[in-house]
Amino acid sequence: MKDSSIVVPVMYTFTESAGTIGGIAMVPGQGSGAISNFVRAGARVQFRVTAPEGKLLEHDGKVGSDGAIEGMVNLDKLPIAKFRITPKLKTK
């Protein structure tokens, strides 16, 4: 069987409170999970999403010049998916 790809839309909403970044990641029709343990060092960004079933999905990516974050999602220290988060365009 050849490799295949499936695109799953995930809405990441990041918030900041008292200097800590968190938020919610939501998959339409499947549920949402908390974003925690957000760390940024230069262009590298790492954070966790707690899936509805309690699994911790570790995100490890880099911020590009366009503001998008791209990287890998890991489960139990094994890569399971690529991700790309594009910034929401501000409206006037």
Secondary structure as the mmCIF struct_conf table of DSSP 4:
data_model
#
loop_
_struct_conf.conf_type_id
_struct_conf.id
_struct_conf.beg_label_comp_id
_struct_conf.beg_label_asym_id
_struct_conf.beg_label_seq_id
_struct_conf.end_label_comp_id
_struct_conf.end_label_asym_id
_struct_conf.end_label_seq_id
STRN STRN1 MET A 11 SER A 17
TURN_TY1_P TURN_TY1_P1 ALA A 18 GLY A 19
STRN STRN2 THR A 20 VAL A 27
TURN_TY1_P TURN_TY1_P2 PRO A 28 GLN A 30
STRN STRN3 GLY A 31 ALA A 41
TURN_TY1_P TURN_TY1_P3 GLY A 42 ALA A 43
STRN STRN4 ARG A 44 THR A 50
TURN_TY1_P TURN_TY1_P4 PRO A 52 GLU A 53
BEND BEND1 GLY A 54 GLY A 54
STRN STRN5 LEU A 56 VAL A 63
TURN_TY1_P TURN_TY1_P5 SER A 65 ASP A 66
BEND BEND2 GLY A 67 GLY A 67
STRN STRN6 ILE A 69 LEU A 75
TURN_TY1_P TURN_TY1_P6 ASP A 76 LYS A 77
STRN STRN7 LEU A 78 ILE A 85
HELX_LH_PP_P HELX_LH_PP_P1 THR A 86 THR A 91
#
